[in-house]
Amino acid sequence: MIASQTSTANQHFPVMLKEVVKICSPEKGGNFIDCTFGGGSYSEELLKYPKTNIIALDRDSFVKTKAEKISKNFPKRFTFFNEKFSNLNNILDKNFKADGIIFDLGLSNFQIKDLKRGFSFKSENEIDMNMGLGNTSGEKVLNELNEKNLKDILKIFGEEKEASKIVKNIIKERKNKKILKVSELVKIISSSKKRDFKKKINVCTKTFQALRIFVNKEISELIGGIILATKFLKTGGKIIVVSFHSIEDKIVKYYFSSYSKNQTKPSRYLPDAKVKNQIFFENYKNLVLRANEFEVKENPPSRSAKLRYAIRSNSNFIYPKELKNRFKKYLDLERLND
């Protein structure tokens, strides 16, 4: 899924910008962390308020030019790090407290448009799919992992019902020669799937999503990132997550609701006393914000976006091991990429 931008004329469209800013309440000032800097729109909008300070980070080094421009305009109030948000603890002082932390998950338009990156179905280049600071590529995954692991990746991360047939044809093709180009993968997927003319979604979408998630360890990043964000939020601070597919939203919803004062019990096997100690958020309302019809018309990819946010309580931070146990199947699969 494309996160904050649309492909129309390379124009930047931050998803639900007004909603994010309203939740942050920047008119009161404060320290904010933009964990997925991308095109920089959230940071720029928050910096319009004179008493705000922004720490921004992004794993993709291609955004540095934009970050440098903002830094020149706001040298005392804006700092950028080319870093994964799962490494927040490497860039923040242990006593730092934020008023708001923003995660806008998914791909940006500059990543899609740069055909050398291999994210686009239209690319004739190699199957890279690395967002930055990763140690593998889509090409390596396709050519080196065994049939079972490839099938699991497509089935679990892409929720691809025809994963078996696609993977069988991938294995068959790579016995003759390595699968190197995006166009070669597109051909394999297209010949493997039954075409459903009622569906507007490209037949390659789920496979590409699965490979991208695995290559970038997106589930491990998300879980690690929101845990650390909770640690660095001040009492009353807000963690905001804009997600674009069901796995992401499932994790965020579970985390916010299970570690809230009005929590549902994270696990029936945990004793009540232990559960009560693991409260990070005020009463979570399970509110999901969606892009309005005008935004969707201007930026069609925003139709799949879901915005959730939670407010930090005054409870002490206790590392939530149970969250990782809950989504162990995703994390175990991503460990193949270690």
Sequence and secondary structure as in RCSB ss.txt:
>XXXX:A:sequence
MIASQTSTANQHFPVMLKEVVKICSPEKGGNFIDCTFGGGSYSEELLKYPKTNIIALDRDSFVKTKAEKISKNFP
KRFTFFNEKFSNLNNILDKNFKADGIIFDLGLSNFQIKDLKRGFSFKSENEIDMNMGLGNTSGEKVLNELNEKNL
KDILKIFGEEKEASKIVKNIIKERKNKKILKVSELVKIISSSKKRDFKKKINVCTKTFQALRIFVNKEISELIGG
IILATKFLKTGGKIIVVSFHSIEDKIVKYYFSSYSKNQTKPSRYLPDAKVKNQIFFENYKNLVLRANEFEVKENP
PSRSAKLRYAIRSNSNFIYPKELKNRFKKYLDLERLND
>XXXX:A:secstr
 B SB SGGG B  TTHHHHHHHH GGG EEEEES  TT HHHHHHHTSTTEEEEEE S GGGHHHHHHHHHHST
TTEEEE S GGGHHHHS TT  EEEEEEE SB HHHHH GGGS STT  SB     SS S  HHHHHHHS HHHH
HHHHHHHS  TTHHHHHHHHHHHHHHS   BHHHHHHHHHHHS   TT  S TTHHHHHHHHHHHHTHHHHHHHH
HHHHHHTEEEEEEEEEEE SHHHHHHHHHHHHHTBTT   S TTS HHHHHH   BS      B   HHHHHH G
GGGG EEEEEEB SS     HHHHHHTHHHHHHHGGG 
